Amino acid sequence: MGKAQYKKKTQGWRHNPLRVPDAHLGGGKAEGKADPAKEKQMIPVLNKLKSPQHADRTWACAAICNLIQNDAATRRLFQSRNVVGELIERLSDDVDEVVVEASGALRNLAIDGGHELCGEMANKGIMSHLTVLIGKISTTIDNILSGSGSESGPDKFFQERKHLLDLAENVMSLLWSMAEASPKTLQAVNATASESLLVKLLQGRETIGLGVSLAAAQALYSLSQDNFPFRKALITHPTALHTLIEVVQQDHLQAESSQQAKSKKGKGKDKQADGATQDDLPEGRALLRRILISGVLRNCVAAGSWADDKVDISTLTNATILPLVNGLLDVNMQEVCARVLQLVQEIPKQDIAIALGKDLKTDHKSGPELSLERIERSLNTVVTALEVLTNICAGLEDEDDVLEGAEVPETAEEADEDEEMDGVFDDEGLIEQGREPDAPFGDIASNPVVNPGATLSHLLSGLQLPRRLTALSQLTQLSFPPANDTPSPHPPTTSVLSMLHLRALEALNNLLLTTAASIPANASAATQAAAAAAIPMQGIWDAMFATIETIGSEPQALQLRGQEMRVEVLQMALGCVWGIAKIAPAQLSIQPPHIQALIDVQAVLRSELAKTRCIEALSSLASRQNVTIDENRAIGTWLTQQLTSPAAPLSAELLIAVLNAVIDVYADETKDSDEEVFVKGGFLEGLSGIVARVKGEVKKIDRRNDRQTRVRGEEAYENLVAFIKYRRSLLR
């Protein structure tokens, strides 16, 4: 279980960079204490959504965005007055400007409100409106790309084009958010058959601009993750693969410069006056688009597949994608945080009357806000690059790639075995019937096939990824929301930073896992040391425990709503601890607090996988050649207590992990710690008294629904009985 790779991203933890979800706004914002001034403005704004004047309807949609921006309490007040339903109704308005502003308000609501609000939108019928708008956008895009609409006059064509592009960006962002909300909304998005429009928007990227094509890339990236129907529809589209490759190989600096030249015509003075160019920061949208499409190709094209004949994903990865990702990994996190805190102080205080002025637009921002948005986009580009890198570093091919959850029929032989297990035996009777210790103890599974997306030596030595990923994983003062009712100084930065740390740890976890799998079973210390030569073992070890200590210093925060990312980062840091411990544990300088931390953290972990990582890491530490008797005793005593204590029975996964750990640690009776710990500690007597209980727990594992766990459980039980027989034979 500790050998888990991270090839795919679950929809629940994607960071959406346009706004920040409720979970990162802090406890104070969740108490429902809306700004009284905003609350006073709410009713007139809602009333104007149904005004006969289209200017009033447009204004109301924009006002809603300004009132609720990063303010969960005010947003919920609007929700209680059915603002979602009212805005969805405006998507069928007969005035284009109203539709554009309504879609923009819904886009921001979807991102601010997260999965819950997206579910409300789906229940109130937004998908049927989006399907209509997708068809309208597709037809108009065809006209724009062909220039066939310009005969209506340059001014009207320009206005129609502007509305269309704004609408397209909002609709693509809504598809993106809805795809990530739940399996139900993902299916609804799949049903819109949006892949043709998304590809078309990328094909016309030079004409339609960066904003719309970036939104299309983000939607493609979300839809291509864990979504086989969409991936199949995309790669079978006649021009999709060619278009995706073009985007990945296009120079983003040239695309950025071209877009900036177009946008500055007639607008340069206004931007300078507003302070938007006070920071010498790149716009970054072309680079993010390129990284996102790199991820789409990695998601959709498997090496050796029929689609790979057109793409050659290995060559594309090594020649283009990996160098592109590599250039994004050296971020000075402390400097970023300092700049963000400075910019936050420079944001002008919003006056409600000005915020609801007559020229209101949904995306009006001050200079410091635009600078913060660019910083956030840059960080999000690094996050996406890390996700692509995580996929590249996932170098194991094993049985976990088969479909999970499929019910396997039970054979007659297996039914007979279960009946045989029903016989009533005490511990000694079961030990007598168990197999003899004529084979090595522990896992008998074959070594996995190691096949990373790039050569392991290049990833480790050439790019020095272990050191650089470790640096990206280190926490800052803005990494998590404060563990109290005070929100983060800048919630969007906190949201993306916590995701950045998690993605860096996932990539590092995969890299360490692939390295550990490349070491032959029962390798000598010299072989382990050679494999670890390109990895700063002690540096990673100390950095992971610094993260564990920092998160563990505020244990109360781990139970609070909005602090879920603390647990996620903690669990992934433990995965990296497991990887380091597996590669060359004898090279590590282990301190007593490290072992105690791995034991104590079990109480706060929620994931079975994370708990097994801790158990397996402890097993590696207790089995290493230079382990002290005190270290071995601390680990061995805790492991055997987990097995023998009736107070807190272990789950099937943890039971198997602890059984395997005890056998691994004490299978060699020649070690110095054996007599002092295993024999004098009475571990053999304790293990002999749990045989019947272990057999009963294994029998509870449903063979039809969880066949793999049942097989591993039976192996662990057989190993336990054989181990007891073997240890008893040494006493004769």
TIKEMI-636208 format. One record per atom (N, C-alpha, C): x negated, y, z. Coordinates in steps of 0.05 Angstrom, whole numbers, plus 5000, padded with zeros to 4 digits. Atoms other than C-alpha are relative to their C-alpha. Example, Ala and Ser with C-alpha at 12.3 -4.5 7.8 and 13.67 -1.06 7.14 Angstrom:
BEGIN
498249765000;475449105156;498250245000;501649764999;472749795143;501550225014;
***
This chain:
BEGIN
498449765000;500050005000;498350255000;501749765000;494250485012;499050064973;501249965026;492350394940;501950144981;498049875017;498050834914;498850224983;500849795018;496651254853;502350214998;498049795005;500151904835;499850084971;499949955028;501551884761;502150204992;497649845007;508252244761;500750175024;499149824980;511152814799;503049965004;497150014995;517852714833;501250274996;498749745006;522853254814;500250175025;499449854976;523853454887;497850205009;502149834989;517053784898;498750174978;501249825020;515954194834;500350295011;499949714993;514254924846;500950154976;499049835021;518255404804;499050285003;501449754994;514156034796;501650264995;498449755005;519756524776;501050125026;499149914973;522356564848;499149795020;500850194980;521256204913;502549885014;497650134988;526155694943;500350085029;499349944972;529555775011;498049885019;501650154981;524955265042;497550155009;502449854994;519155765042;500550285010;499449734992;522756385066;499950045031;500349974971;522056235141;502649985014;497750064985;526856085196;501950245003;498349774996;529256805206;501950054978;498349955023;532056845136;502249794999;498050215002;536056205148;502250035021;498149974979;540056475206;502650144992;497549875010;545156825163;500250295006;499949724993;543257525185;499450184976;500449845025;544257915121;499550295007;500449714998;541958625112;502750144999;497349875000;548059055132;500450184976;499749825023;546659545076;500749844975;499350175023;546758985025;502849885003;497350114996;552958675056;502150204993;498049795006;556559335049;500450034970;499949965029;554959354975;501349764986;499350255014;557258634961;502750014986;497350015011;564758724951;500350174974;499849855025;564359294900;498549874977;501550135021;559158914861;501649774989;498450235009;563458284858;502450094984;497649915014;569558684837;499450094972;500749915027;565858974778;499349784981;500550225018;564258284751;502449954981;497650045016;571458284725;501050264988;499249745010;571559004703;500649984970;499550005029;574659144634;497750134984;502349875013;568459564619;497649825000;502350185001;562659144594;497650115014;502349884986;557659634623;500149945030;499750064972;560459514692;499349705005;500650294996;560058754683;497049954998;502950035003;552858814659;498650095025;501249884976;551059254718;500449815024;499450174977;554358774768;498249765000;501750245002;550358174743;497150075009;502749924993;543858564750;499850075030;500049924971;545758834819;499849765018;500150244983;546858134846;497249905003;502850094999;539757944828;498350175019;501649834982;536858544864;500849975029;499150024973;541058444926;499149745013;500550274988;539457704936;497149924997;502750095006;532157684913;498549935026;501450114977;528457244963;501450065027;498449944976;534057375013;502249795002;498250224999;537556725030;502750075013;497549934985;542557035079;501950154982;498349855017;545257545030;501149824977;499250185022;545457014975;502349835009;497950174991;549756565018;502650155004;497649844998;554557135031;501350024972;498949995027;555357214956;501249724992;499050275006;556156454949;502749955012;497450044987;561856464999;502250144986;497949855016;565456944952;500049894971;499950135027;564556464892;498550154979;501549855020;559156874858;499049814978;500950195021;556756244822;502149964979;497850045019;563556114791;500550254983;499549755015;564356854771;497850044979;502249965020;557456874737;500249794978;499750215021;558756214700;502250094981;497849915018;565256514674;499050224981;501149795017;561257104647;498249904977;501550115022;557156634604;501649984974;498350005024;563056624556;501050284993;499249725006;563657384555;499650064971;500249945029;564657684486;497950224995;502149805003;559058204498;497349875006;502550144997;552057944488;498450095025;501649904978;548858394540;501049895027;498950114976;553558134594;499149715003;500950284999;551857414576;497149985008;502950004993;544457574580;499650055029;500449944972;544857894648;501249795019;498850214984;549557354675;498249755001;501850235001;544756804652;497550065016;502349934984;538957184684;500649985030;499250024972;542757234750;500249715008;499850284994;544356494747;497349865001;502750125000;537156324730;498650065027;501349944974;534656694792;501449875023;498550144979;540156404835;499249715001;500850285000;538255704813;497349955013;502750044989;531055804831;500050085030;499949924972;532456184896;501549795017;498450184984;537755694919;499249704998;501050275002;534255064896;502149794992;498450235009;537454384888;502950035008;497249984991;543654534929;501650184982;498549815017;545655134887;500249904972;499850125027;544054774822;502249804999;497850194998;548754234845;502750144999;497549855000;554154754857;500650104971;499749915027;552955034787;501149774982;499150235016;553754344757;502949935005;497350064993;560154224795;502050204989;498349795010;562954884770;499850034969;499850015029;561754704697;498050154984;501949845015;555455074677;498949854976;501350155022;552954504632;501550034974;498549975025;558654584582;499450284988;500749735010;556955334576;497249994989;502750015010;549555184568;499949854974;500050145025;551054684513;500950184977;499149815020;554855214475;497850214993;502149805004;549355724486;497549884985;502250135013;544055224463;500550004969;499350005029;547755154396;499850274988;500149735010;548355904389;497250104998;502849915001;541056024406;498649864977;501450155021;538755484357;500650124973;499349885026;542655794299;498750274997;501149735002;540256494315;497050004997;502950045003;533056264322;499349944971;500450065029;533555974252;500150254984;499849755015;535856654227;497650185005;502349824994;530257024263;497549904986;502450115013;524856554237;500150034970;499849975029;527556604167;500350294991;499649725007;528957354171;502650064987;497549975014;535957244144;501950185013;498149824986;539257684196;499450294997;500949725001;535558324180;501750174981;498449845018;540558524126;502150175014;498049854985;545258774180;498950285009;501249744991;540459364192;497949955021;502350054982;533859424229;500750035030;499449954972;536759724293;501849785012;498250214990;542359214300;498649745002;501550255000;537758644282;498149995024;501949994978;532658864334;501549955027;498550034975;538058914389;501049715003;499050284999;541058234371;497649815006;502350174995;534057934370;499150015029;500849964972;532358224438;501949855019;498150144983;538757964469;499749694998;500250285005;537757284437;497549885015;502550104988;530557214463;500350005031;499550004971;532557424533;501849775009;498250224994;538256934532;498749734998;501450265004;533856374506;498249955024;501850044977;528756484562;501649925025;498450064976;534256474615;501249724998;498850275003;537655854587;497949785003;502150204997;531055474582;499249975029;500750024972;529455654654;502249865016;497850144987;536355414675;499949704995;500350295006;535254754639;497849885017;502250084984;528654704675;500849955029;499150024972;531754824743;502049775004;498050214998;537654364730;498849724997;501350265004;533153804706;498649905026;501450084976;529453814773;501749995024;498349994977;535453874818;500849735011;499050274991;538053154820;500249824976;499750195023;538652524777;502650064985;497549945013;545852734762;499750234981;500449775017;543953414735;498049954978;501950085021;538053114698;501449864977;498550145021;542752654660;501750204984;498449795014;547153254644;498250164981;501849865018;541153614615;499249834976;500650185022;539153004575;502250004979;497750015018;546153004545;500250244982;499949775017;545153694516;498349974975;501850045023;539953414467;498550254993;501449745003;535754034477;497249974988;502850035009;529253734451;499550144973;500449875026;530454004380;499650305003;500349724995;531354714406;497350065013;502549954986;525354664452;497649994981;502250025020;520854434395;500150244981;499749785019;523654974350;498950265012;501149764986;521955514402;497050005001;502950025001;514855264404;498950054972;500849965028;514355244329;500050304993;499849725006;516455974326;498850185021;501149854977;512156194385;498750274991;501349755009;508456724344;502150224996;497949805006;515057064325;501750075025;498249964978;519256974387;498750095026;501449894977;513857144438;499449805022;501050184979;510656854500;502149935020;498050064979;516456914548;501849774994;498150225008;521256464510;498549744996;501550255005;515955964487;498949885026;500950104974;513255914559;502349865014;497750124988;520255774585;500649734987;499650255014;520955234532;497949795008;502150184991;514254934552;500649895028;499450084973;516354924625;502349805001;497850195002;522954584607;499149734989;501050255011;519354064565;498449855020;501750134980;514453924621;501749865021;498350114980;519953814672;501649764989;498450215012;524153394625;498449754992;501650235008;518352944605;499049845024;501050154976;516952724677;502149815010;498150204989;520152074701;502750004985;497549975015;525252134645;499749874973;500550165024;524651584593;501850094977;498349935023;530851784551;499050254986;501049765013;528052484539;497349964986;502650055012;520952244526;500449864973;499550145025;523551764473;501150194979;498849815020;527852304440;497950204990;502049805008;521852784440;498049884981;502250115017;516552324410;501149904973;498850085026;521452084356;500950234984;499349765015;523052804336;497950034977;501850015023;519952884266;497650195002;502249814999;515653494283;498950065028;500749944973;514953474358;497049965006;502850064992;508153134366;498050194986;501749815015;504953564312;500050285013;499749744988;507654194344;498650015028;501250004974;505353994414;497050004998;502950005003;498353844390;499050284991;500849735009;498054524355;499850195023;500049824977;499854884419;497649945018;502350074982;494654504460;497450094989;502649935013;489154654410;499850294993;500049725007;491055384399;498550165021;501649834981;486255894431;502050185015;498149844985;490356194487;499250295003;500949724998;486056824491;500850164975;499249875024;487556984419;503150055000;497149974998;494956854430;500850225019;499549804980;494857294492;499550284989;500749745010;491357864457;502050104979;498149945021;496157834398;502750095012;497449934987;502257854444;499850275014;500349754986;499458434485;499950234981;500049795020;498158834422;502850074991;497349955009;505358754401;501650145022;498349894978;508258924470;499250285007;500949734992;504159564478;500950214981;499149795019;507059904417;502250165011;497949824989;510760494445;500549975029;499350054972;510460234516;497650035018;502449994984;503260324539;500150215022;500049794980;504360984575;501949945023;498250064978;510360734613;498849805019;501150214983;506760124638;497850125018;502149894984;500760534660;501150185022;498849824980;505261034696;501249845023;498750164980;508760484733;497949855017;502050144985;502160204758;499749714995;500050295005;503059534726;497349904992;502750085009;495959534699;497850065020;502049924980;492559714764;498049775005;501850234996;489559004768;499049914972;501150115025;484958744714;500549704999;499250285000;488758084713;501049924973;498950095026;490157684650;503049945004;497250064999;497457594633;500449705007;500150284992;496156844634;502249824989;497850165009;502556614600;499249804978;500950185022;499156324538;498449775011;501550214987;494355934582;501849805014;498250174986;499955664625;501649834980;498650155021;503855464562;498349774990;501950215011;497755084537;499749775020;500350214979;496854714603;502649845002;497550154998;504254534607;500349804977;499750185023;504254244537;497949775001;501950224995;497953854555;501249795018;498750184982;501953554611;502249854986;497950145016;507753394563;498849774984;501350215016;503053004518;499049775018;500950214982;499952634577;502449845011;497750144990;506952474602;501249814979;498550145020;509552224536;498449794984;501650175018;503851884499;498149825016;501750204987;500751254529;497849914981;502250105017;493951034503;500749734988;499450265013;494950474452;502849974990;497250025009;502250624439;500250094971;499749925028;505150754370;499750304997;500349715001;505451494386;497150095001;502849934997;498151484403;498549994973;501150015027;496651314330;500050284987;499949725011;498752034314;498550205017;501149814982;495852364375;497149955007;502750084990;489551984396;499650145027;499949864975;490852184468;497350005015;502650014986;483951964494;498150214989;501749795012;480152404444;501050285007;498849744993;484952984456;499450075029;500549954972;484052904531;497150095005;502849954995;476452894530;499050254986;501049785016;475453414476;501350275006;498549754997;480853924494;501350035027;498549964975;485153794555;498250015024;501750004976;479853614606;498250255002;501549744998;475254214588;501850235008;498149784994;481454664592;500650005030;499450034971;483254394661;497650075017;502549964985;476054414684;499450295005;500649714997;475655164673;501850145020;498149874982;481255294723;499649925029;500250134974;478654924784;498450165021;501749854982;474055444815;501450265009;498449774990;478855904853;499050065028;500749924973;476556294914;502650065015;497349984987;482656184958;500150235020;500049794980;480556675012;500250274987;499849745014;479657244962;502850044989;497349985009;486457094932;501950085022;498249934977;489857125000;499650295008;500649724992;486357775017;501350204981;498849825020;488658094952;503149995002;497050014997;495857844961;500950165024;499249854976;496258135031;499750304995;500449715006;493558805005;502350094982;497949925018;498658824948;502750015014;497550004986;504358654995;500450265015;499849744986;502759285035;500650234981;499749785019;503059694971;502850004987;497350015013;510059474950;501850225012;498249784989;514760074956;502549885013;497550094986;520459995005;502450054982;497849985019;526759864966;502350155013;497649854991;532360364974;502449894986;497650145011;539160044964;501350174978;498649835021;541960644926;498450004974;501650015025;536060644878;500149724988;499950285010;536259884873;502549944984;497550045014;543359934849;500750234981;499649775018;542360514802;501249934974;498550055025;545660594735;498349864979;501750135020;539560344695;499049745010;500850244988;539159714735;499549774980;500650255016;535859094703;499249795020;500650224981;534858414733;497149975006;502850064996;527358404726;498350265003;501549754995;525359124744;498149955024;501950044978;518959084786;498050235000;502049804996;513859564814;497349894991;502750085008;506359544796;498949785018;501050214982;504359144859;501549744997;498450255004;510058654847;499149864975;501050135024;507658534776;497349875004;502650124994;500658424801;500349745016;499550244984;503157924852;501149784983;498850205018;507157574798;497849884982;502250115016;500857504756;498249815016;501650174982;496957224815;501549735004;498450254996;502656724827;499949834975;500150155025;502656534753;497349864997;502750125002;495156424755;499849755019;500150234981;495855974817;501749774990;498350215010;501555604785;498749864976;501550125022;497255484723;498049805011;501950184988;492055164769;501649755011;498350224990;497654734801;500649814977;499350175023;499854484733;497549864989;502550135008;492554354713;499349775018;500650224981;491653944776;501949764996;498250225006;497853534758;499049844976;501050135024;494953394690;497549845008;502550134991;488253214723;500749755017;499150234984;491852754772;500749774982;499350205019;494652374713;497549884987;502550105013;487652324681;498549825020;501550154980;484652064746;501449755009;498550244992;490051534755;499049774983;501350195018;485550984728;500649715005;499550284994;488750344754;502449904984;497850145013;493049864714;500749765017;499350234983;496749404761;503049944998;497250105002;503449074774;502050215009;498149814990;506549694804;501550154977;498749865022;508349944734;502549864989;497650145009;513949434726;502450145012;497649874990;521049644738;500549915029;499550064973;522649684811;503049985005;497250024992;529149494845;501649804984;498550205015;531048954795;500349755017;499550234984;534248364828;499049754985;501250245012;530347714815;501549765012;498550234990;534347064820;498149815016;501550184982;532046584874;499949724988;500350265011;529245924850;500849795021;499350224982;531245244879;497849955020;502350054981;524245154908;499950215022;500149794980;524645824943;502249975020;497850044982;531445664971;499349775020;500950224983;528545014998;498050105021;501949894982;522845395029;501350165022;498549854979;527745855065;501449825019;498750194982;531545265092;498049875018;502150124983;525044965116;499250205022;500749804980;523545625151;502150025022;497949984981;530145565187;499649805024;500550194978;527444985229;499150145025;500649874975;526845165302;497349895010;502650074989;519445155322;499150225019;501349804983;515745485378;497450084986;502449905012;509245845365;498049784994;501950215003;504945235375;500849804978;499150185021;509244805330;499550124972;500549875025;508745315274;497050014993;502950005005;501245365283;499149724991;500850285007;500644605279;500849944971;499150055028;504644605213;498650184979;501249815018;500745185183;497749894984;502250095016;495445125130;497450035015;502750004988;488244995148;498450244988;501649775010;483145565141;497949924980;502050105020;479945285078;499650204978;500449795021;480145935038;499550275015;500549744987;478046655052;502650135009;497649864991;482847065093;500450264985;499449745011;486247695070;501349994973;498749985026;488847925003;498749824979;501050185021;488147414947;500650114972;499349885026;490547884892;497550064985;502349945017;485947994833;499450305001;500749715001;482148644827;501550144978;498649865021;485949174788;498150084978;501549915022;483649394720;499650305002;500649714997;480150074723;499750124972;500049885027;481550514662;500950295002;499249724998;481551254677;500250144973;499849865025;483151774625;497450124990;502749915008;475751974623;498149825015;501950184987;469351614643;499750095029;500149944971;468751574719;497550165006;502449864995;461551814718;500250304992;499649725009;463652444680;501750155020;498249874981;469252594729;498550055027;501449984974;464752474790;497650184998;502649865001;457952734769;500050244981;500049795020;459053144706;501650245009;498249784992;464953554731;499950065030;500249974971;463453464805;502850055013;497349964991;470853394818;500549955030;499450044971;470553104889;499550265016;500649764985;467153734916;502050234993;498349775008;471554224876;502949955009;497350064991;478053874892;500350035030;500049964971;476253864965;500250305007;499949714995;475054614963;502950114995;497349915006;481954724932;502049915021;498150114980;485254314987;499850135026;500449884974;482654735044;502150225005;497849834993;488155115080;499250295005;500449724995;488755875085;502250105018;497949894982;492856345128;502750024987;497449985014;498256365074;500949734989;499450265012;498455615059;502749905007;497450094991;504755475100;501550235012;498549804985;510455885127;499349995030;500650014971;509156095200;501949815015;498450194985;511555595251;501850145020;498149854983;516656085279;502150124982;497949885016;522356515255;499150224981;501149805017;517756995219;499449894972;500750105027;517456895143;497250064993;502749945010;510956885105;499850294990;500349735011;508157565086;500750024971;499250015028;509257355014;500849724993;499150275003;513556735008;499349874973;500750135025;512256614933;497149895000;502750094999;504756574945;499749765019;500050234981;505756115005;501149754986;498850235013;510155664963;498049874980;501850115020;505055584907;497449915012;502550094987;499055524954;500449735012;499650274988;502054944992;500249794979;499950195022;503554604926;497249964988;502750035011;496454744901;498449815018;501550184982;493454404963;500949714996;499050275003;497953804954;499149884973;500850115026;496353724880;497049954999;502950054999;488853794893;499449745015;500450244984;489353244946;500949754984;499150235017;493352794898;497949934979;502150065020;488052864844;497649875014;502350124986;482552724895;500649725009;499250274992;486452124922;499749814977;500350185023;486851824852;497149954992;502850035007;479551954839;498649815019;501250174980;477451624904;501049714997;498950275004;482151044891;498849864976;501350115023;479350934822;497149925005;502750074992;472350954850;499949755017;499950234982;474050464905;500649744985;499250245016;477249984855;497749914982;502250075018;470950004812;497849855015;502050154984;466849704869;500949715003;499250284997;466848944868;500849925028;499350104973;470148574926;497549895014;502250104984;465348414982;497250104990;502549885009;460148884952;498150055023;502049954979;453648984990;500050305007;500249714992;452149635027;498550164979;501449865021;447249814972;501750064976;498249965022;452549734919;502050225007;498149794991;457450164959;498650275000;501449754999;452150694970;499550114972;500449915028;450650714895;502650124988;497449905010;458050804879;500750275012;499349764986;458551364930;497950234995;502249805003;452251734906;500950264989;499149755012;456152244866;502250135016;497749904984;461252374921;498950115027;500849894974;459952844981;501649875022;498350164982;462652305028;500550155026;499649884974;461452655094;501550274998;498749745004;463653335067;503049964997;497150055004;470353055043;501249905026;498950114975;471252665108;500550225020;499749784980;470153275152;502250204991;498049825010;474553705106;502849895005;497350124996;480353215110;500850015030;499349984972;479953195186;500550285009;499449724994;479753955188;502950064993;497249975008;486353945150;501949865019;498350154982;489253405195;500150155027;500149864974;487053805257;501750264999;498549755003;489954455231;503049955000;497250065001;496654155215;501049895027;499250124975;496753755279;500050195024;500149814978;495354375321;502750135005;497349904996;502654585311;502049784995;498350245005;506353925319;503050074998;497149935000;513054275331;500950084972;499349915026;512754555260;500749774981;499550225018;512853865229;502949915000;497250084998;520053775251;502050224990;498349785008;522654445225;500750004971;499249975028;526654555163;498350234987;501749815014;522454925111;497049955003;502850064996;515954615136;499349734989;500550275011;516353975096;497349974986;502650025013;510054135058;497749955019;502150074981;505954085121;499749695002;500050294998;507853345126;498949894974;501050105026;506553245051;497050024998;502949955002;499653545054;498549825020;501250174980;498053165118;499849714990;500050275010;500052505087;498049954977;501850035022;495952625025;497150025009;502749994988;489852825066;499249735012;500550274989;490552145100;499449814977;500650175023;490551825031;497150034992;502849965006;483752145018;498249895021;501550144979;481251905085;499849714994;500050295007;483251205064;498049954977;501850045023;479451284998;497150015008;502849984991;473051515031;499249765017;500650234983;473450965083;499749744984;500250245016;474250445028;497549994983;502250005019;468450674985;497449925014;502550064986;462550675034;500250095029;499649914973;464650715107;497450015017;502550004985;457550565132;498550264998;501449755004;455251235105;501250235016;498649784986;460051635148;499150025029;500449954972;458651955214;502750035013;497350014989;464851775253;500050105029;499849904972;466752165316;502549875013;497650124986;471451875369;502650154995;497549865006;476552435356;501249924973;499050085026;477052195284;501849755002;498550254997;479351495304;502550065016;497649944984;484051765357;502150164984;498249855017;486952255306;501649824981;498750195018;488551685258;502149835015;498050154983;492051315315;502350185008;497949824990;495851915342;501950104978;498449895022;498252155273;502349824992;497950185008;502451535264;502850095011;497549924987;507751835310;501550214984;498749785014;509152425264;500449944970;499750065028;508752095196;502749894994;497350095008;515251965159;499849784979;500350195022;512551545101;498749745009;501250264995;511250805107;497349984986;502550015015;505850895054;497850145015;502049854985;502251425096;499149845025;500750154977;502550985157;498249764993;501750225008;499550395120;497250104992;502649895006;494050855095;498350025026;501549974975;492151005167;499149735010;500750274990;492250265186;497749894984;502250115016;487850075127;497550155003;502449854995;483050645139;498849925027;501050094974;482450435212;498649724997;501150265004;481149725189;497250024987;502649975013;475449955143;497950115020;501949894981;472350365199;499149795021;500650214980;472749785249;498349784988;501550225013;469649305198;497350094990;502549925012;463749735176;497649895016;502350134988;456749485191;499050145025;501249854977;454650035239;502150085020;497949934980;461150055280;499049945028;500750054973;460050125354;502149835014;498150174985;463349665405;502450165009;497849844991;467450235433;501950084978;498249945022;470050435365;501649764992;498650255007;471749715348;502149935020;498050064979;475249625415;502450184998;497849815001;479350255407;501949934977;498350075023;481850055338;501349735003;498950274997;482649305352;502249995021;498050004979;486449425416;502650124991;497649875010;491249905382;501449824980;498750175021;492449435323;501449765013;498750234988;493848825367;502450085017;497749914984;498449235412;502450054981;497849965019;502449415350;501549744994;498850265006;503548675337;501349875024;499150154976;504648425408;502150155016;498149844984;508848995436;502949954990;497250045008;516348815435;501650255000;498549764997;518349525449;500750144974;499549865025;517749805379;499249814977;500650195022;518249255325;499250154974;501049885024;514549415261;501849944976;498650065025;517749475192;498449794986;501350215015;515948935142;497350094989;502549905012;510749375107;497950045021;502049954980;507349575171;499149755013;500750264988;507548875199;497849864982;502050125018;503848615137;497450155001;502549845000;498849195139;498449945026;501550054975;497149075213;498949725001;501150275000;496548325205;497549984983;502350015018;491848405146;497650155013;502249844988;487848935184;498649845022;501250154978;486748495246;498349774989;501550225012;484647905203;497450104987;502349885013;479948345162;497850075020;501949904980;476648635224;498649775015;501250214982;475547975262;499749744985;500450255015;474647465206;497149915002;502950074997;467047485217;499349995029;500650034972;465447205285;497150065008;502849964995;458047355278;499450305007;500549724995;458848105288;499750055031;500549944972;456448415354;502550055016;497649924986;463348675370;501949775005;498150224998;466747995365;500349905028;499950114973;464947715433;501150215020;499249804980;465848375470;502950104997;497349895005;472348575437;502049784996;498050205007;476047995405;500349795022;499950224981;474247445455;500850115028;499449904973;474047845520;502650155002;497449864999;480148245500;502449824998;497850195001;484347615494;501750044975;498449955024;486447795423;501249744989;499150255011;487047065402;502649905014;497550084985;492146915457;502350174992;497849825008;496147515438;501149934972;499150075027;496347315364;501549735000;498750264999;498246605382;502950015010;497349974989;504446855417;502050154983;498149845018;507447235358;500649854974;499850145026;507346695304;503049964992;497150045006;514846525309;501350264993;498749745006;516747265311;499250104972;500949915027;512447415249;501549844979;498650165020;515646835212;502950094997;497249905001;522547085230;500250264985;499949745014;520947785206;499549974970;500650055029;518147525140;502549894987;497650125011;524447115129;502250204995;498049795003;528647755136;499750164974;500549845025;525448055074;501549874977;498350115021;530347955017;498349954975;501750085022;526747564964;501150104973;498849925025;531647764909;499650304994;500249715005;531148524919;497250115006;502749904993;524048584946;498049774999;501550245003;520348004918;497050045007;502949964995;513348304921;499450025029;500449984972;513948484994;500349725013;499750274988;516547785010;497649824995;502450165006;510647454975;497750095017;502249914983;505747895012;500449935029;499350084973;509347755077;499449715005;500650294996;508847005067;497049955000;502950025000;501447075050;498850085027;501049904974;500247485113;500649805022;499350204980;503946965155;498249764998;501750235004;499946395125;497150065009;502749924992;493446775136;499850025031;500049984970;495446905209;499649725012;500250274989;496446165223;497349884995;502750115007;490045965187;497950145017;502049854984;486246515224;500049905029;499850104973;488746265291;498649735002;501350265000;486645555274;497050024998;502949965004;479845795251;498750105026;501249894976;478546205314;500049795023;499950214979;480745625358;497849794995;502150205006;475945155321;497350095010;502649904991;470145605342;499649965030;500250034971;471745495415;499449715008;500450294993;471044735411;497049945003;
***
